[in-house]
Amino acid sequence: MIRVALLAGLVLVAAGWSSADGRLRVALDDRMTAHPIEGYVWFAGLDKVRQAKARTLVLRGTTGRHRLVSYIRTCDGNCGFLDPPSKRCSRVVMLRNGVTRSLTVRLLDRGCRIVVR
C-alpha cells in the first residue's frame, strides 16, 4: 500500500499537479523621451527572459522566489539585427499559489525601474 501511495505521488509530481503556481501581471511603460531611431525590442520574464510581444504580460511561475528581469535591445539598422542588452533592471518577487501580483516596468532615458502597484 505504501508503494502505491509513493508511486501515485511521483506521478502527480511528474504531471505538475503538485506544483502550485502564481501569476505576475507586468505592465511595460515606455517613458523615454529619446527613442532609438531604428526602434528596439523589449525583453522581460521570470528567471528567463523572452521577447515581450505586448505592453502587458502575465507571467506564471511556481510558488516561491523568482527574479523578474527586463531589458531592451536596440535595432541595429533594422530589428533583424539587435544590439546587446541595455536599460536592464531586475527585482526579486514572491509568487503565491493562486495570487496575481502587479508590477510596472518603466523604461526611462537613464535606465529602467520596476514599480510595485
C-alpha positions in Angstrom: 0.0 0.0 0.0 2.9 2.4 0.8 4.4 1.7 -2.6 1.2 2.5 -4.4 0.9 5.8 -2.5 4.5 6.7 -3.3 4.0 5.8 -6.9 0.9 7.9 -7.1 2.7 10.9 -5.5 5.5 10.6 -8.1 3.0 10.5 -10.9 1.4 13.7 -9.6 4.7 15.5 -9.3 5.8 14.4 -12.8 2.4 15.7 -14.2 3.0 19.0 -12.5 -0.2 18.8 -10.4 1.5 19.3 -7.1 3.3 22.5 -8.1 1.3 25.5 -7.2 1.5 28.5 -9.4 1.2 32.2 -9.0 0.9 34.9 -11.6 2.6 38.2 -12.1 1.0 40.9 -14.3 3.6 43.2 -15.7 2.8 46.5 -17.4 5.6 47.8 -19.7 5.6 51.6 -19.6 7.8 53.4 -22.0 8.7 56.8 -20.6 11.7 57.6 -22.7 11.9 61.0 -24.4 14.8 60.0 -26.6 13.9 56.8 -28.5 16.3 54.8 -30.7 15.9 55.8 -34.3 15.6 52.2 -35.6 13.5 51.1 -32.7 14.0 48.5 -30.0 12.8 45.1 -28.9 11.7 44.7 -25.2 12.5 41.5 -23.3 11.1 40.5 -19.9 10.5 37.4 -17.9 10.7 35.5 -14.7 14.1 33.9 -14.2 14.5 33.6 -18.0 13.6 36.4 -20.4 11.6 36.2 -23.6 10.6 38.8 -26.1 7.7 40.9 -24.9 5.0 40.9 -27.7 2.6 43.1 -25.8 2.7 46.0 -23.3 1.0 43.9 -20.6 2.4 40.4 -19.8 1.0 37.7 -17.5 3.9 35.6 -16.3 3.4 32.3 -14.4 5.7 30.7 -12.0 5.8 28.2 -9.2 5.2 29.4 -5.7 8.3 31.0 -4.2 11.0 33.5 -5.1 11.7 34.5 -8.7 13.7 37.2 -10.4 11.8 39.5 -12.8 14.2 40.7 -15.5 13.7 43.3 -18.1 15.9 44.9 -20.7 15.8 46.3 -24.3 17.9 45.6 -27.3 18.0 48.4 -29.8 17.7 47.6 -33.5 20.9 47.9 -35.5 19.8 49.2 -38.9 16.6 47.1 -38.6 15.2 44.8 -36.0 16.6 41.7 -37.7 19.9 42.7 -36.1 19.9 43.7 -32.4 22.5 45.4 -30.3 23.5 44.0 -26.9 21.0 44.4 -24.0 20.7 47.9 -22.4 18.4 49.6 -19.9 18.4 46.5 -17.7 16.6 46.1 -14.4 15.5 43.3 -12.2 13.7 42.6 -8.9 13.1 39.6 -6.7 9.4 38.8 -6.5 7.5 36.3 -4.4 4.7 34.4 -6.0 1.9 32.7 -4.1 -0.5 30.0 -5.1 -3.5 31.5 -7.0 -2.4 35.1 -6.3 -1.8 37.6 -9.1 0.7 40.4 -8.3 1.0 43.5 -10.4 4.2 45.4 -11.3 5.1 48.1 -13.7 8.4 48.2 -15.6 9.2 51.8 -16.5 11.7 52.4 -19.3 13.4 55.7 -18.7 16.1 57.7 -20.5 18.5 56.7 -17.8 17.6 53.1 -17.4 14.8 51.0 -16.2 12.8 50.9 -12.9 10.4 48.3 -11.5 7.5 49.7 -9.5 5.1 47.7 -7.3 1.5 48.8 -8.0 
